[in-house]
Amino acid sequence: MNKKIDGNPSIDTHLMLDQQFCFALYSANLALNKVYRKLLAKLNLTYPQYLVMLVLWERDEVMVSEIGDRLFLDSATLTPLLKRLEIAGLLGRYRSAVDERQVIIRLSERGRALRETARSVPEEIFCATGCGIEQLNEMKRQLETLRAQLAQR
């Protein structure tokens, strides 16, 4: 049953902005990205570019489709990101010798070296949250569960 505000039957509490789960998630994401923007400026990376680099620092020489799968991005979104990172000299794109339809992404020396500069980013983000490690791990787990449930719809 919807609560009415100040006796006004036209205002439903479930339609108020501050009652929306999606807005809490969206606005938290905006705040987090603002912190990331400052930290990533020293790396000369945007947040989506940083995510691509994280995938490549984890495992180099990855197919474009694998990066897309890891980041939940389609090729139309991913391709321009990869092109900008290639122009910046952080990676190279190569056709697979086994299947020319597949493009392999490989870090350049500069891209590998940037990893060292990026080492401080996770800790700085952790400090910026003001949360404990257990609290962040629990939120992360809950968000991963939410993502999986929403992906099924």
C-alpha positions as CSV (number, residue, x, y, z in Angstrom):
1,M,0.0,0.0,0.0
2,N,1.3,3.4,-0.9
3,K,1.7,6.1,1.7
4,K,0.4,9.5,0.9
5,I,2.4,12.5,1.9
6,D,0.8,15.3,3.9
7,G,-2.6,13.9,3.0
8,N,-1.8,14.6,-0.7
9,P,-3.2,11.6,-2.6
10,S,-1.2,12.5,-5.7
11,I,2.2,11.9,-4.2
12,D,3.1,8.3,-3.7
13,T,6.2,7.6,-1.6
14,H,7.2,4.7,-3.8
15,L,7.6,7.3,-6.7
16,M,9.8,9.6,-4.7
17,L,13.4,10.0,-5.9
18,D,14.9,9.4,-2.5
19,Q,13.0,6.1,-2.2
20,Q,14.5,4.7,-5.4
21,F,17.1,1.9,-5.0
22,C,18.3,2.7,-8.6
23,F,19.0,6.3,-7.7
24,A,21.0,5.4,-4.6
25,L,23.1,3.1,-6.8
26,Y,23.4,5.6,-9.6
27,S,24.4,8.5,-7.3
28,A,26.9,6.3,-5.4
29,N,28.4,5.4,-8.8
30,L,28.6,9.0,-9.8
31,A,30.4,9.8,-6.5
32,L,32.8,6.9,-6.9
33,N,33.6,7.9,-10.5
34,K,34.4,11.4,-9.4
35,V,37.0,10.0,-7.0
36,Y,38.3,7.7,-9.8
37,R,38.5,10.6,-12.2
38,K,40.9,12.4,-9.9
39,L,43.1,9.4,-9.3
40,L,43.1,8.2,-12.9
41,A,44.1,11.7,-14.2
42,K,47.7,10.9,-13.2
43,L,47.5,7.8,-15.4
44,N,45.9,9.7,-18.2
45,L,43.1,7.1,-18.3
46,T,39.3,7.3,-18.1
47,Y,37.5,4.8,-15.9
48,P,36.5,2.5,-18.8
49,Q,40.0,2.6,-20.1
50,Y,41.3,1.7,-16.6
51,L,39.0,-1.3,-16.5
52,V,40.4,-2.5,-19.8
53,M,43.9,-2.1,-18.5
54,L,43.0,-4.1,-15.3
55,V,41.9,-7.0,-17.5
56,L,45.1,-6.8,-19.5
57,W,47.3,-6.5,-16.4
58,E,45.6,-9.6,-15.1
59,R,46.3,-11.5,-18.3
60,D,48.0,-10.1,-21.4
61,E,47.2,-11.1,-25.0
62,V,43.4,-11.4,-24.7
63,M,40.8,-11.5,-27.4
64,V,38.6,-8.5,-27.8
65,S,35.5,-10.7,-27.1
66,E,37.0,-11.9,-23.8
67,I,37.6,-8.3,-22.7
68,G,34.0,-7.5,-23.6
69,D,32.7,-10.5,-21.6
70,R,34.8,-9.5,-18.5
71,L,33.6,-5.9,-18.6
72,F,30.0,-6.6,-19.8
73,L,30.6,-4.3,-22.9
74,D,29.6,-4.9,-26.5
75,S,32.1,-4.5,-29.3
76,A,30.6,-1.2,-30.4
77,T,31.5,0.3,-27.0
78,L,34.8,-1.5,-26.5
79,T,36.3,-0.9,-30.0
80,P,36.7,2.9,-29.6
81,L,38.1,2.4,-26.1
82,L,40.8,0.0,-27.5
83,K,41.6,2.4,-30.3
84,R,42.2,5.3,-27.9
85,L,44.4,3.1,-25.8
86,E,46.3,2.0,-28.9
87,I,46.8,5.6,-30.0
88,A,48.1,6.4,-26.4
89,G,50.7,3.6,-27.0
90,L,49.4,1.4,-24.2
91,L,48.4,-1.6,-26.3
92,G,48.4,-3.1,-29.7
93,R,45.7,-4.9,-31.6
94,Y,46.6,-7.9,-33.7
95,R,44.8,-10.5,-35.8
96,S,44.9,-14.0,-34.5
97,A,47.1,-16.3,-36.6
98,V,44.7,-19.1,-35.9
99,D,41.5,-17.2,-36.9
100,E,41.9,-13.8,-38.6
101,R,38.4,-12.8,-37.5
102,Q,39.6,-12.6,-33.9
103,V,41.6,-9.6,-32.7
104,I,44.1,-10.1,-29.9
105,I,44.9,-7.2,-27.6
106,R,48.5,-7.1,-26.2
107,L,50.0,-4.6,-23.8
108,S,52.9,-2.5,-25.0
109,E,55.9,-1.9,-22.8
110,R,54.4,1.4,-21.9
111,G,51.1,-0.3,-20.9
112,R,53.0,-2.8,-18.8
113,A,54.9,0.0,-17.1
114,L,51.8,1.9,-16.3
115,R,50.7,-0.9,-14.0
116,E,53.3,0.2,-11.4
117,T,51.9,3.7,-11.4
118,A,48.4,2.3,-11.0
119,R,49.2,0.2,-7.9
120,S,48.1,2.9,-5.5
121,V,44.6,3.3,-7.0
122,P,42.8,0.5,-5.2
123,E,44.1,1.5,-1.8
124,E,43.2,5.2,-2.4
125,I,39.7,4.2,-3.4
126,F,39.4,2.0,-0.3
127,C,40.5,4.9,1.9
128,A,38.1,7.3,0.1
129,T,35.1,5.0,0.9
130,G,35.6,5.3,4.7
131,C,34.4,1.6,4.9
132,G,36.0,-1.4,6.4
133,I,37.3,-4.2,4.2
134,E,34.6,-6.6,5.4
135,Q,31.9,-4.1,4.7
136,L,33.2,-3.4,1.2
137,N,33.6,-7.1,0.5
138,E,30.0,-7.7,1.5
139,M,28.7,-4.9,-0.6
140,K,30.7,-6.2,-3.6
141,R,29.2,-9.7,-3.1
142,Q,25.7,-8.3,-2.9
143,L,26.2,-6.2,-6.0
144,E,27.6,-9.2,-7.9
145,T,24.5,-11.2,-6.9
146,L,22.2,-8.3,-8.0
147,R,24.0,-8.1,-11.3
148,A,23.6,-11.8,-11.9
149,Q,19.9,-11.7,-11.0
150,L,19.3,-8.7,-13.3
151,A,21.2,-10.3,-16.1
152,Q,18.7,-13.2,-16.0
153,R,15.8,-10.9,-16.8
